[in-house]
Amino acid sequence: MASVLIDSNVLLDLFDERSEWFAWSKAAFSDVADGARLVINAVIYAEVSVGYEHIETVDLLLPDFVSREEISYEAAFLAGKVYRNYLKRGGTRRSPLPDFFIGAHAAVAGHRLLTRDARRYRTYFPGLQLITPT
């Protein structure tokens, strides 16, 4: 069965019906849920949890059928290399961006990535299969 890593921006859209991206994220999530195993990691969980006071609230919002996976050391190594390339291209952030860990996890594990923010993933993970609005 194919697997899809769900980016935090899609989950945050699903948690807020007022989001301008709610309709797209809901439809895309439903489409991939029909034929793929859905996955998140600790970085995605952390990004989603920022607006909530209690872990139980976040756990209730996440569907039970979404699997939780660890980020491998191979993916962490790739995230570091991609971050180095980012800095060489003029990037200014001084800590590895969560997107690098998310993209590396998807790339190393062979997941497709459901996201609405494809620019950085396309630049730094050109072989990664993306599911995006554009």
A tleap script that builds the chain and sets N, CA, C and O, in Angstrom:
source leaprc.protein.ff14SB
mol = sequence {
  NMET ALA SER VAL LEU ILE ASP SER ASN VAL
  LEU LEU ASP LEU PHE ASP GLU ARG SER GLU
  TRP PHE ALA TRP SER LYS ALA ALA PHE SER
  ASP VAL ALA ASP GLY ALA ARG LEU VAL ILE
  ASN ALA VAL ILE TYR ALA GLU VAL SER VAL
  GLY TYR GLU HIE ILE GLU THR VAL ASP LEU
  LEU LEU PRO ASP PHE VAL SER ARG GLU GLU
  ILE SER TYR GLU ALA ALA PHE LEU ALA GLY
  LYS VAL TYR ARG ASN TYR LEU LYS ARG GLY
  GLY THR ARG ARG SER PRO LEU PRO ASP PHE
  PHE ILE GLY ALA HIE ALA ALA VAL ALA GLY
  HIE ARG LEU LEU THR ARG ASP ALA ARG ARG
  TYR ARG THR TYR PHE PRO GLY LEU GLN LEU
  ILE THR PRO CTHR
}
set mol.1.N position { 0.850 -1.182 0.000 }
set mol.1.CA position { 0.000 0.000 0.000 }
set mol.1.C position { 0.894 1.244 0.000 }
set mol.1.O position { 1.877 1.315 0.738 }
set mol.2.N position { 0.550 2.189 -0.811 }
set mol.2.CA position { 1.280 3.459 -0.866 }
set mol.2.C position { 1.107 4.209 0.449 }
set mol.2.O position { 0.140 4.001 1.181 }
set mol.3.N position { 2.062 5.078 0.727 }
set mol.3.CA position { 1.985 5.865 1.956 }
set mol.3.C position { 2.172 7.342 1.634 }
set mol.3.O position { 2.865 7.711 0.686 }
set mol.4.N position { 1.530 8.177 2.452 }
set mol.4.CA position { 1.570 9.622 2.260 }
set mol.4.C position { 1.854 10.289 3.599 }
set mol.4.O position { 1.141 10.078 4.580 }
set mol.5.N position { 2.907 11.093 3.622 }
set mol.5.CA position { 3.210 11.914 4.794 }
set mol.5.C position { 2.362 13.176 4.692 }
set mol.5.O position { 2.366 13.847 3.659 }
set mol.6.N position { 1.643 13.498 5.747 }
set mol.6.CA position { 0.736 14.644 5.736 }
set mol.6.C position { 1.445 15.831 6.377 }
set mol.6.O position { 1.777 15.784 7.561 }
set mol.7.N position { 1.681 16.891 5.613 }
set mol.7.CA position { 2.358 18.078 6.122 }
set mol.7.C position { 1.464 18.790 7.134 }
set mol.7.O position { 0.237 18.717 7.063 }
set mol.8.N position { 2.101 19.474 8.069 }
set mol.8.CA position { 1.364 20.156 9.133 }
set mol.8.C position { 0.408 21.207 8.591 }
set mol.8.O position { -0.648 21.428 9.184 }
set mol.9.N position { 0.745 21.868 7.473 }
set mol.9.CA position { -0.163 22.906 6.970 }
set mol.9.C position { -1.508 22.313 6.562 }
set mol.9.O position { -2.542 22.962 6.722 }
set mol.10.N position { -1.506 21.105 6.043 }
set mol.10.CA position { -2.768 20.449 5.659 }
set mol.10.C position { -3.567 20.100 6.914 }
set mol.10.O position { -4.777 20.325 6.962 }
set mol.11.N position { -2.904 19.559 7.916 }
set mol.11.CA position { -3.615 19.224 9.159 }
set mol.11.C position { -4.183 20.466 9.831 }
set mol.11.O position { -5.318 20.453 10.306 }
set mol.12.N position { -3.402 21.531 9.872 }
set mol.12.CA position { -3.895 22.769 10.484 }
set mol.12.C position { -5.112 23.308 9.729 }
set mol.12.O position { -6.035 23.844 10.341 }
set mol.13.N position { -5.113 23.169 8.414 }
set mol.13.CA position { -6.299 23.560 7.628 }
set mol.13.C position { -7.512 22.728 8.041 }
set mol.13.O position { -8.613 23.258 8.193 }
set mol.14.N position { -7.305 21.430 8.218 }
set mol.14.CA position { -8.411 20.543 8.582 }
set mol.14.C position { -8.973 20.855 9.966 }
set mol.14.O position { -10.154 20.626 10.229 }
set mol.15.N position { -8.126 21.377 10.845 }
set mol.15.CA position { -8.549 21.700 12.205 }
set mol.15.C position { -9.291 23.034 12.285 }
set mol.15.O position { -9.855 23.364 13.328 }
set mol.16.N position { -9.295 23.805 11.192 }
set mol.16.CA position { -9.900 25.144 11.188 }
set mol.16.C position { -10.736 25.339 9.930 }
set mol.16.O position { -10.204 25.663 8.867 }
set mol.17.N position { -12.029 25.143 10.052 }
set mol.17.CA position { -12.921 25.263 8.894 }
set mol.17.C position { -12.911 26.662 8.287 }
set mol.17.O position { -13.371 26.835 7.158 }
set mol.18.N position { -12.404 27.662 8.998 }
set mol.18.CA position { -12.331 29.024 8.462 }
set mol.18.C position { -11.100 29.251 7.590 }
set mol.18.O position { -10.985 30.285 6.933 }
set mol.19.N position { -10.188 28.295 7.584 }
set mol.19.CA position { -8.979 28.424 6.779 }
set mol.19.C position { -9.353 28.562 5.303 }
set mol.19.O position { -10.250 27.876 4.813 }
set mol.20.N position { -8.663 29.448 4.611 }
set mol.20.CA position { -8.935 29.604 3.176 }
set mol.20.C position { -8.603 28.334 2.403 }
set mol.20.O position { -9.098 28.142 1.293 }
set mol.21.N position { -7.771 27.462 2.974 }
set mol.21.CA position { -7.369 26.212 2.330 }
set mol.21.C position { -8.161 25.017 2.837 }
set mol.21.O position { -7.866 23.888 2.446 }
set mol.22.N position { -9.150 25.223 3.689 }
set mol.22.CA position { -9.887 24.106 4.282 }
set mol.22.C position { -10.466 23.177 3.214 }
set mol.22.O position { -10.280 21.963 3.295 }
set mol.23.N position { -11.153 23.712 2.233 }
set mol.23.CA position { -11.818 22.872 1.223 }
set mol.23.C position { -10.802 22.036 0.446 }
set mol.23.O position { -11.001 20.839 0.241 }
set mol.24.N position { -9.712 22.675 0.016 }
set mol.24.CA position { -8.703 21.917 -0.742 }
set mol.24.C position { -8.078 20.839 0.139 }
set mol.24.O position { -7.954 19.689 -0.282 }
set mol.25.N position { -7.685 21.202 1.358 }
set mol.25.CA position { -7.032 20.241 2.244 }
set mol.25.C position { -7.955 19.078 2.585 }
set mol.25.O position { -7.517 17.929 2.626 }
set mol.26.N position { -9.226 19.371 2.828 }
set mol.26.CA position { -10.180 18.311 3.143 }
set mol.26.C position { -10.342 17.357 1.962 }
set mol.26.O position { -10.333 16.140 2.143 }
set mol.27.N position { -10.488 17.895 0.772 }
set mol.27.CA position { -10.649 17.054 -0.421 }
set mol.27.C position { -9.387 16.235 -0.692 }
set mol.27.O position { -9.473 15.042 -0.983 }
set mol.28.N position { -8.232 16.862 -0.600 }
set mol.28.CA position { -6.970 16.161 -0.853 }
set mol.28.C position { -6.735 15.073 0.189 }
set mol.28.O position { -6.314 13.968 -0.153 }
set mol.29.N position { -7.003 15.378 1.454 }
set mol.29.CA position { -6.841 14.406 2.533 }
set mol.29.C position { -7.767 13.215 2.298 }
set mol.29.O position { -7.350 12.065 2.437 }
set mol.30.N position { -9.011 13.487 1.946 }
set mol.30.CA position { -9.973 12.413 1.683 }
set mol.30.C position { -9.534 11.558 0.506 }
set mol.30.O position { -9.648 10.333 0.547 }
set mol.31.N position { -9.033 12.198 -0.537 }
set mol.31.CA position { -8.570 11.460 -1.722 }
set mol.31.C position { -7.449 10.492 -1.376 }
set mol.31.O position { -7.490 9.329 -1.777 }
set mol.32.N position { -6.452 10.958 -0.637 }
set mol.32.CA position { -5.324 10.074 -0.326 }
set mol.32.C position { -5.692 9.040 0.736 }
set mol.32.O position { -5.127 7.947 0.755 }
set mol.33.N position { -6.626 9.372 1.614 }
set mol.33.CA position { -7.022 8.439 2.673 }
set mol.33.C position { -7.677 7.196 2.103 }
set mol.33.O position { -7.644 6.139 2.732 }
set mol.34.N position { -8.277 7.302 0.914 }
set mol.34.CA position { -8.950 6.163 0.300 }
set mol.34.C position { -7.995 5.045 -0.104 }
set mol.34.O position { -8.356 3.870 -0.036 }
set mol.35.N position { -6.770 5.402 -0.528 }
set mol.35.CA position { -5.909 4.345 -1.044 }
set mol.35.C position { -4.495 4.339 -0.517 }
set mol.35.O position { -3.626 3.696 -1.107 }
set mol.36.N position { -4.234 5.035 0.576 }
set mol.36.CA position { -2.867 5.101 1.072 }
set mol.36.C position { -2.841 5.054 2.598 }
set mol.36.O position { -3.824 5.375 3.267 }
set mol.37.N position { -1.707 4.650 3.120 }
set mol.37.CA position { -1.470 4.724 4.559 }
set mol.37.C position { -1.011 6.144 4.857 }
set mol.37.O position { -0.065 6.626 4.234 }
set mol.38.N position { -1.663 6.824 5.797 }
set mol.38.CA position { -1.351 8.213 6.127 }
set mol.38.C position { -0.415 8.246 7.329 }
set mol.38.O position { -0.586 7.499 8.293 }
set mol.39.N position { 0.590 9.138 7.250 }
set mol.39.CA position { 1.671 9.154 8.225 }
set mol.39.C position { 1.972 10.585 8.648 }
set mol.39.O position { 1.878 11.516 7.848 }
set mol.40.N position { 2.340 10.751 9.931 }
set mol.40.CA position { 2.944 11.993 10.418 }
set mol.40.C position { 4.204 11.609 11.192 }
set mol.40.O position { 4.440 10.433 11.472 }
set mol.41.N position { 5.008 12.614 11.532 }
set mol.41.CA position { 6.177 12.385 12.379 }
set mol.41.C position { 6.156 13.400 13.523 }
set mol.41.O position { 5.240 14.216 13.628 }
set mol.42.N position { 7.176 13.335 14.377 }
set mol.42.CA position { 7.210 14.205 15.554 }
set mol.42.C position { 7.324 15.687 15.199 }
set mol.42.O position { 6.798 16.535 15.921 }
set mol.43.N position { 7.998 16.006 14.108 }
set mol.43.CA position { 8.121 17.409 13.688 }
set mol.43.C position { 6.753 17.947 13.293 }
set mol.43.O position { 6.375 19.049 13.690 }
set mol.44.N position { 6.023 17.180 12.522 }
set mol.44.CA position { 4.677 17.583 12.110 }
set mol.44.C position { 3.781 17.712 13.339 }
set mol.44.O position { 3.023 18.674 13.463 }
set mol.45.N position { 3.871 16.748 14.236 }
set mol.45.CA position { 3.078 16.787 15.464 }
set mol.45.C position { 3.394 18.055 16.264 }
set mol.45.O position { 2.485 18.716 16.767 }
set mol.46.N position { 4.665 18.389 16.378 }
set mol.46.CA position { 5.066 19.591 17.115 }
set mol.46.C position { 4.500 20.843 16.475 }
set mol.46.O position { 3.986 21.717 17.173 }
set mol.47.N position { 4.586 20.943 15.153 }
set mol.47.CA position { 4.058 22.134 14.470 }
set mol.47.C position { 2.552 22.254 14.662 }
set mol.47.O position { 2.040 23.356 14.858 }
set mol.48.N position { 1.851 21.152 14.608 }
set mol.48.CA position { 0.393 21.160 14.773 }
set mol.48.C position { 0.011 21.516 16.210 }
set mol.48.O position { -1.018 22.154 16.432 }
set mol.49.N position { 0.817 21.117 17.174 }
set mol.49.CA position { 0.456 21.283 18.588 }
set mol.49.C position { 0.634 22.698 19.123 }
set mol.49.O position { 0.160 22.999 20.218 }
set mol.50.N position { 1.300 23.566 18.384 }
set mol.50.CA position { 1.633 24.901 18.890 }
set mol.50.C position { 0.412 25.655 19.424 }
set mol.50.O position { 0.510 26.318 20.456 }
set mol.51.N position { -0.706 25.568 18.760 }
set mol.51.CA position { -1.882 26.335 19.157 }
set mol.51.C position { -2.762 25.684 20.202 }
set mol.51.O position { -3.847 26.186 20.492 }
set mol.52.N position { -2.318 24.578 20.772 }
set mol.52.CA position { -3.152 23.842 21.717 }
set mol.52.C position { -2.452 23.710 23.066 }
set mol.52.O position { -1.234 23.543 23.130 }
set mol.53.N position { -3.215 23.783 24.118 }
set mol.53.CA position { -2.678 23.754 25.476 }
set mol.53.C position { -2.379 22.337 25.970 }
set mol.53.O position { -1.467 22.140 26.774 }
set mol.54.N position { -3.142 21.351 25.493 }
set mol.54.CA position { -3.042 19.995 26.040 }
set mol.54.C position { -2.805 18.979 24.931 }
set mol.54.O position { -3.387 19.071 23.851 }
set mol.55.N position { -1.949 18.016 25.213 }
set mol.55.CA position { -1.645 16.954 24.251 }
set mol.55.C position { -2.908 16.157 23.904 }
set mol.55.O position { -3.067 15.699 22.773 }
set mol.56.N position { -3.786 15.998 24.866 }
set mol.56.CA position { -5.021 15.237 24.623 }
set mol.56.C position { -5.877 15.890 23.545 }
set mol.56.O position { -6.535 15.194 22.771 }
set mol.57.N position { -5.874 17.211 23.489 }
set mol.57.CA position { -6.646 17.924 22.463 }
set mol.57.C position { -6.090 17.611 21.079 }
set mol.57.O position { -6.844 17.332 20.147 }
set mol.58.N position { -4.786 17.658 20.955 }
set mol.58.CA position { -4.151 17.361 19.664 }
set mol.58.C position { -4.428 15.916 19.274 }
set mol.58.O position { -4.756 15.638 18.120 }
set mol.59.N position { -4.300 15.004 20.215 }
set mol.59.CA position { -4.553 13.597 19.918 }
set mol.59.C position { -5.992 13.348 19.484 }
set mol.59.O position { -6.244 12.497 18.632 }
set mol.60.N position { -6.936 14.084 20.063 }
set mol.60.CA position { -8.338 13.938 19.651 }
set mol.60.C position { -8.579 14.480 18.243 }
set mol.60.O position { -9.436 13.969 17.521 }
set mol.61.N position { -7.832 15.507 17.850 }
set mol.61.CA position { -8.004 16.089 16.526 }
set mol.61.C position { -7.434 15.215 15.412 }
set mol.61.O position { -7.936 15.231 14.289 }
set mol.62.N position { -6.396 14.459 15.720 }
set mol.62.CA position { -5.770 13.606 14.713 }
set mol.62.C position { -6.578 12.322 14.541 }
set mol.62.O position { -6.870 11.632 15.518 }
set mol.63.N position { -6.937 12.005 13.302 }
set mol.63.CA position { -7.681 10.756 13.088 }
set mol.63.C position { -6.873 9.545 13.557 }
set mol.63.O position { -5.649 9.521 13.425 }
set mol.64.N position { -7.557 8.546 14.101 }
set mol.64.CA position { -6.905 7.332 14.602 }
set mol.64.C position { -6.136 6.581 13.515 }
set mol.64.O position { -5.159 5.893 13.809 }
set mol.65.N position { -6.566 6.709 12.284 }
set mol.65.CA position { -5.932 5.937 11.207 }
set mol.65.C position { -4.653 6.590 10.673 }
set mol.65.O position { -4.033 6.052 9.756 }
set mol.66.N position { -4.249 7.732 11.222 }
set mol.66.CA position { -2.989 8.362 10.830 }
set mol.66.C position { -1.871 7.747 11.674 }
set mol.66.O position { -1.875 7.852 12.900 }
set mol.67.N position { -0.906 7.099 10.993 }
set mol.67.CA position { 0.216 6.458 11.681 }
set mol.67.C position { 1.250 7.491 12.100 }
set mol.67.O position { 1.381 8.548 11.482 }
set mol.68.N position { 1.977 7.169 13.153 }
set mol.68.CA position { 3.059 8.031 13.638 }
set mol.68.C position { 4.372 7.283 13.427 }
set mol.68.O position { 4.548 6.161 13.901 }
set mol.69.N position { 5.284 7.924 12.709 }
set mol.69.CA position { 6.576 7.318 12.400 }
set mol.69.C position { 7.719 8.153 12.955 }
set mol.69.O position { 7.633 9.378 13.037 }
set mol.70.N position { 8.780 7.475 13.331 }
set mol.70.CA position { 10.005 8.143 13.740 }
set mol.70.C position { 10.746 8.630 12.492 }
set mol.70.O position { 10.603 8.051 11.415 }
set mol.71.N position { 11.522 9.676 12.640 }
set mol.71.CA position { 12.397 10.139 11.564 }
set mol.71.C position { 13.702 9.357 11.697 }
set mol.71.O position { 14.321 9.359 12.761 }
set mol.72.N position { 14.117 8.698 10.634 }
set mol.72.CA position { 15.326 7.875 10.681 }
set mol.72.C position { 16.589 8.740 10.708 }
set mol.72.O position { 16.559 9.923 10.368 }
set mol.73.N position { 17.676 8.132 11.111 }
set mol.73.CA position { 18.957 8.836 11.095 }
set mol.73.C position { 19.367 9.167 9.659 }
set mol.73.O position { 20.004 10.192 9.417 }
set mol.74.N position { 19.009 8.317 8.719 }
set mol.74.CA position { 19.288 8.605 7.308 }
set mol.74.C position { 18.557 9.868 6.863 }
set mol.74.O position { 19.113 10.698 6.143 }
set mol.75.N position { 17.302 10.005 7.298 }
set mol.75.CA position { 16.534 11.207 6.958 }
set mol.75.C position { 17.117 12.433 7.648 }
set mol.75.O position { 17.174 13.508 7.050 }
set mol.76.N position { 17.551 12.288 8.900 }
set mol.76.CA position { 18.164 13.417 9.608 }
set mol.76.C position { 19.453 13.849 8.910 }
set mol.76.O position { 19.725 15.044 8.801 }
set mol.77.N position { 20.245 12.889 8.439 }
set mol.77.CA position { 21.467 13.206 7.700 }
set mol.77.C position { 21.130 13.970 6.426 }
set mol.77.O position { 21.758 14.985 6.123 }
set mol.78.N position { 20.141 13.485 5.679 }
set mol.78.CA position { 19.717 14.171 4.459 }
set mol.78.C position { 19.222 15.578 4.773 }
set mol.78.O position { 19.529 16.515 4.035 }
set mol.79.N position { 18.463 15.745 5.852 }
set mol.79.CA position { 17.985 17.078 6.237 }
set mol.79.C position { 19.164 18.008 6.478 }
set mol.79.O position { 19.113 19.175 6.090 }
set mol.80.N position { 20.218 17.520 7.107 }
set mol.80.CA position { 21.407 18.327 7.336 }
set mol.80.C position { 22.086 18.743 6.044 }
set mol.80.O position { 22.535 19.882 5.921 }
set mol.81.N position { 22.168 17.837 5.080 }
set mol.81.CA position { 22.791 18.152 3.786 }
set mol.81.C position { 21.942 19.174 3.017 }
set mol.81.O position { 22.475 20.094 2.396 }
set mol.82.N position { 20.642 19.004 3.065 }
set mol.82.CA position { 19.750 19.937 2.389 }
set mol.82.C position { 19.827 21.308 3.043 }
set mol.82.O position { 19.795 22.329 2.355 }
set mol.83.N position { 19.928 21.337 4.368 }
set mol.83.CA position { 20.078 22.603 5.083 }
set mol.83.C position { 21.375 23.298 4.663 }
set mol.83.O position { 21.390 24.512 4.460 }
set mol.84.N position { 22.459 22.532 4.533 }
set mol.84.CA position { 23.723 23.114 4.071 }
set mol.84.C position { 23.550 23.744 2.685 }
set mol.84.O position { 24.043 24.845 2.441 }
set mol.85.N position { 22.857 23.057 1.786 }
set mol.85.CA position { 22.594 23.615 0.448 }
set mol.85.C position { 21.758 24.883 0.528 }
set mol.85.O position { 21.993 25.836 -0.215 }
set mol.86.N position { 20.791 24.892 1.423 }
set mol.86.CA position { 19.962 26.069 1.656 }
set mol.86.C position { 20.832 27.261 2.053 }
set mol.86.O position { 20.664 28.358 1.519 }
set mol.87.N position { 21.753 27.051 2.981 }
set mol.87.CA position { 22.643 28.133 3.411 }
set mol.87.C position { 23.538 28.601 2.266 }
set mol.87.O position { 23.772 29.799 2.110 }
set mol.88.N position { 24.039 27.657 1.462 }
set mol.88.CA position { 24.887 28.019 0.315 }
set mol.88.C position { 24.125 28.858 -0.705 }
set mol.88.O position { 24.721 29.667 -1.415 }
set mol.89.N position { 22.814 28.669 -0.778 }
set mol.89.CA position { 21.986 29.429 -1.716 }
set mol.89.C position { 21.551 30.769 -1.138 }
set mol.89.O position { 20.791 31.503 -1.770 }
set mol.90.N position { 22.027 31.087 0.055 }
set mol.90.CA position { 21.705 32.383 0.648 }
set mol.90.C position { 20.658 32.346 1.730 }
set mol.90.O position { 20.232 33.399 2.205 }
set mol.91.N position { 20.227 31.160 2.138 }
set mol.91.CA position { 19.259 31.058 3.219 }
set mol.91.C position { 19.825 31.632 4.506 }
set mol.91.O position { 21.031 31.563 4.741 }
set mol.92.N position { 18.975 32.189 5.328 }
set mol.92.CA position { 19.444 32.904 6.514 }
set mol.92.C position { 19.021 32.262 7.839 }
set mol.92.O position { 19.509 32.681 8.889 }
set mol.93.N position { 18.157 31.290 7.830 }
set mol.93.CA position { 17.733 30.660 9.084 }
set mol.93.C position { 18.900 29.878 9.670 }
set mol.93.O position { 19.593 29.172 8.938 }
set mol.94.N position { 19.130 29.987 10.965 }
set mol.94.CA position { 20.292 29.370 11.604 }
set mol.94.C position { 20.016 28.006 12.223 }
set mol.94.O position { 20.921 27.423 12.820 }
set mol.95.N position { 18.843 27.493 12.108 }
set mol.95.CA position { 18.583 26.130 12.569 }
set mol.95.C position { 17.868 25.393 11.439 }
set mol.95.O position { 17.151 26.013 10.654 }
set mol.96.N position { 18.054 24.080 11.351 }
set mol.96.CA position { 17.391 23.353 10.261 }
set mol.96.C position { 15.879 23.562 10.310 }
set mol.96.O position { 15.247 23.416 11.356 }
set mol.97.N position { 15.339 23.895 9.199 }
set mol.97.CA position { 13.904 24.141 9.129 }
set mol.97.C position { 13.119 22.842 9.228 }
set mol.97.O position { 13.566 21.810 8.726 }
set mol.98.N position { 11.973 22.878 9.860 }
set mol.98.CA position { 11.146 21.668 9.935 }
set mol.98.C position { 10.861 21.065 8.559 }
set mol.98.O position { 10.775 19.844 8.424 }
set mol.99.N position { 10.713 21.913 7.538 }
set mol.99.CA position { 10.440 21.392 6.196 }
set mol.99.C position { 11.537 20.458 5.716 }
set mol.99.O position { 11.256 19.508 4.986 }
set mol.100.N position { 12.785 20.707 6.108 }
set mol.100.CA position { 13.872 19.833 5.681 }
set mol.100.C position { 13.736 18.448 6.317 }
set mol.100.O position { 13.983 17.438 5.658 }
set mol.101.N position { 13.348 18.396 7.583 }
set mol.101.CA position { 13.128 17.107 8.233 }
set mol.101.C position { 11.926 16.387 7.619 }
set mol.101.O position { 11.964 15.176 7.403 }
set mol.102.N position { 10.875 17.133 7.344 }
set mol.102.CA position { 9.666 16.539 6.750 }
set mol.102.C position { 9.971 16.007 5.356 }
set mol.102.O position { 9.626 14.871 5.031 }
set mol.103.N position { 10.617 16.824 4.534 }
set mol.103.CA position { 10.958 16.386 3.178 }
set mol.103.C position { 11.912 15.211 3.175 }
set mol.103.O position { 11.734 14.272 2.398 }
set mol.104.N position { 12.927 15.245 4.036 }
set mol.104.CA position { 13.890 14.146 4.108 }
set mol.104.C position { 13.216 12.859 4.581 }
set mol.104.O position { 13.499 11.781 4.058 }
set mol.105.N position { 12.328 12.968 5.566 }
set mol.105.CA position { 11.606 11.791 6.044 }
set mol.105.C position { 10.821 11.163 4.896 }
set mol.105.O position { 10.901 9.956 4.666 }
set mol.106.N position { 10.067 11.986 4.182 }
set mol.106.CA position { 9.275 11.467 3.060 }
set mol.106.C position { 10.178 10.835 1.999 }
set mol.106.O position { 9.877 9.755 1.491 }
set mol.107.N position { 11.272 11.498 1.667 }
set mol.107.CA position { 12.171 11.007 0.616 }
set mol.107.C position { 12.806 9.677 1.005 }
set mol.107.O position { 12.809 8.736 0.211 }
set mol.108.N position { 13.341 9.592 2.215 }
set mol.108.CA position { 14.042 8.381 2.639 }
set mol.108.C position { 13.075 7.214 2.838 }
set mol.108.O position { 13.396 6.075 2.499 }
set mol.109.N position { 11.896 7.497 3.386 }
set mol.109.CA position { 10.919 6.435 3.663 }
set mol.109.C position { 10.106 6.035 2.431 }
set mol.109.O position { 9.385 5.038 2.464 }
set mol.110.N position { 10.216 6.801 1.349 }
set mol.110.CA position { 9.460 6.478 0.140 }
set mol.110.C position { 8.007 6.908 0.188 }
set mol.110.O position { 7.177 6.373 -0.546 }
set mol.111.N position { 7.687 7.873 1.048 }
set mol.111.CA position { 6.328 8.396 1.120 }
set mol.111.C position { 6.129 9.474 0.059 }
set mol.111.O position { 7.074 10.167 -0.317 }
set mol.112.N position { 4.910 9.608 -0.414 }
set mol.112.CA position { 4.531 10.839 -1.109 }
set mol.112.C position { 4.273 11.873 -0.019 }
set mol.112.O position { 4.107 11.515 1.147 }
set mol.113.N position { 4.239 13.151 -0.388 }
set mol.113.CA position { 4.010 14.209 0.599 }
set mol.113.C position { 2.814 15.042 0.193 }
set mol.113.O position { 2.790 15.617 -0.895 }
set mol.114.N position { 1.811 15.110 1.073 }
set mol.114.CA position { 0.642 15.962 0.876 }
set mol.114.C position { 0.929 17.292 1.553 }
set mol.114.O position { 1.037 17.361 2.777 }
set mol.115.N position { 1.052 18.351 0.754 }
set mol.115.CA position { 1.367 19.680 1.265 }
set mol.115.C position { 0.766 20.723 0.348 }
set mol.115.O position { 0.503 20.456 -0.825 }
set mol.116.N position { 0.551 21.914 0.886 }
set mol.116.CA position { 0.141 23.013 0.011 }
set mol.116.C position { 1.265 24.027 -0.146 }
set mol.116.O position { 1.067 25.090 -0.733 }
set mol.117.N position { 2.441 23.704 0.375 }
set mol.117.CA position { 3.608 24.576 0.290 }
set mol.117.C position { 4.732 23.824 -0.419 }
set mol.117.O position { 5.655 23.325 0.225 }
set mol.118.N position { 4.649 23.747 -1.727 }
set mol.118.CA position { 5.536 22.866 -2.485 }
set mol.118.C position { 6.870 23.488 -2.861 }
set mol.118.O position { 7.795 22.751 -3.200 }
set mol.119.N position { 7.015 24.792 -2.819 }
set mol.119.CA position { 8.208 25.460 -3.354 }
set mol.119.C position { 9.501 24.898 -2.781 }
set mol.119.O position { 10.367 24.466 -3.542 }
set mol.120.N position { 9.653 24.891 -1.479 }
set mol.120.CA position { 10.897 24.419 -0.872 }
set mol.120.C position { 11.108 22.935 -1.139 }
set mol.120.O position { 12.235 22.509 -1.394 }
set mol.121.N position { 10.039 22.139 -1.084 }
set mol.121.CA position { 10.192 20.703 -1.342 }
set mol.121.C position { 10.647 20.453 -2.777 }
set mol.121.O position { 11.505 19.604 -3.015 }
set mol.122.N position { 10.084 21.179 -3.725 }
set mol.122.CA position { 10.496 21.003 -5.131 }
set mol.122.C position { 11.950 21.408 -5.332 }
set mol.122.O position { 12.672 20.776 -6.104 }
set mol.123.N position { 12.381 22.456 -4.645 }
set mol.123.CA position { 13.757 22.937 -4.790 }
set mol.123.C position { 14.757 21.965 -4.194 }
set mol.123.O position { 15.759 21.642 -4.832 }
set mol.124.N position { 14.504 21.491 -2.979 }
set mol.124.CA position { 15.504 20.717 -2.254 }
set mol.124.C position { 15.289 19.208 -2.299 }
set mol.124.O position { 16.194 18.452 -1.946 }
set mol.125.N position { 14.134 18.761 -2.717 }
set mol.125.CA position { 13.844 17.333 -2.841 }
set mol.125.C position { 13.171 17.079 -4.199 }
set mol.125.O position { 12.001 16.700 -4.255 }
set mol.126.N position { 13.917 17.291 -5.286 }
set mol.126.CA position { 13.298 17.246 -6.618 }
set mol.126.C position { 12.688 15.887 -6.990 }
set mol.126.O position { 11.789 15.837 -7.830 }
set mol.127.N position { 13.146 14.801 -6.394 }
set mol.127.CA position { 12.585 13.498 -6.714 }
set mol.127.C position { 11.386 13.112 -5.876 }
set mol.127.O position { 10.775 12.072 -6.116 }
set mol.128.N position { 11.040 13.926 -4.902 }
set mol.128.CA position { 9.939 13.623 -3.997 }
set mol.128.C position { 8.603 13.813 -4.718 }
set mol.128.O position { 8.372 14.837 -5.362 }
set mol.129.N position { 7.732 12.814 -4.602 }
set mol.129.CA position { 6.399 12.919 -5.180 }
set mol.129.C position { 5.526 13.772 -4.269 }
set mol.129.O position { 5.318 13.442 -3.101 }
set mol.130.N position { 5.018 14.870 -4.818 }
set mol.130.CA position { 4.210 15.805 -4.047 }
set mol.130.C position { 2.746 15.753 -4.489 }
set mol.130.O position { 2.442 15.532 -5.661 }
set mol.131.N position { 1.870 15.957 -3.545 }
set mol.131.CA position { 0.449 16.146 -3.819 }
set mol.131.C position { 0.163 17.561 -3.347 }
set mol.131.O position { 0.150 17.835 -2.147 }
set mol.132.N position { -0.066 18.463 -4.302 }
set mol.132.CA position { -0.196 19.876 -4.002 }
set mol.132.C position { -1.353 20.490 -4.787 }
set mol.132.O position { -1.867 19.880 -5.724 }
set mol.133.N position { -1.762 21.705 -4.400 }
set mol.133.CA position { -2.830 22.362 -5.158 }
set mol.133.C position { -2.363 22.864 -6.526 }
set mol.133.O position { -3.194 23.114 -7.399 }
set mol.134.N position { -1.057 23.014 -6.731 }
set mol.134.CA position { -0.556 23.501 -8.031 }
set mol.134.C position { 0.434 22.544 -8.626 }
set mol.134.O position { 0.956 22.792 -9.714 }
savepdb mol mol.pdb
quit
